[in-house]
Amino acid sequence: IISTHEEKITDGTVKREDIFYCGKLWNTFHPPELVRPALEKTLEALQLDYVDLYIVEMPTAFKPGDNFYPRDETGKYIYNKTDLCATWEALEACKDAGLIKSLGVSNFNKRQLELIFNKPGLKHKPVSNQVECHPYFTQPKLLEYCREKNVVIVGYSPLGTCRDPSWVNVKNPPLLEDELLASLAEKYKKTTAQVCLRFNIQRGVVVIPKSFNPARIAENFDIFDFSLAEDEMKAVDSLNKDIRFVELLMWSDHPEYPFHDKY
């Protein structure tokens, strides 16, 4: 991918400004002095001068080091106490240096977002918050708050998620087997996945479905030739069960674990 984009930019096939790159600051790089080196390593790997969006992957800081998932001898994760506002200030400096176009966050709850918004001397606000969002977990309160703050919700796992028990709660019902979604898919001659994506798009939520299958990737883009009616949107919205597939319970004892809060 890196060699291809470099070639296409060089030969004029595409312009750099037509490509949108998002980078993420991982949990082990929250200390302010580690933020820019982490970003520069990303830029070097991508062979870029800047990223379009750089987000804090989680509000939960881990012990800095080469191990992205540091544990002690008992297997317990080793955390680090880092002020989120201090991390944000370091990111603001990177943006001022021209290394980042926009700043965002991921998996932040309202309280954690307010920490950033209420930071004395705030220079650059977060423009996005990447969170789990789908018909079984519609995030109405967080979506409302983010709209008020002009923060775009970017919905990951918009089709539910994989059924890997080491990562997600497999006791939750499979989203794509929902009867209402299936009936709407039949009506519009679409798939249940496309109905799920269309639902969030119409709510103003950016969706980032994950797939390595070319046919499914193409299918995920094919959602702009139909619209759900108002009553259908309400019906899908009513499917909300506050089911979070990606609970990340292995970090639930972290002081900044975001999912203890209602939203």
Secondary structure, DSSP 4 states (H G I P E B T S, - for coil): -HHHHHHHHHTTSS-GGG---EEEE-GGG-SHHHHHHHHHHHHHHHT-S-EEEEEES-S--B--SS-SS-B-TTSPBPB----HHHHHHHHHHHHHTTSEEEEEEES--HHHHHHHHT-TT--S---EEEEE-BTTB--HHHHHHHHHTT-EEEEESTT-----TTTS-TTSPPGGG-HHHHHHHHHHT--HHHHHHHHHHHTT-EE------HHHHHHHH--SS----HHHHHHHHTT-----S---GGGTTSTT-GGGS--
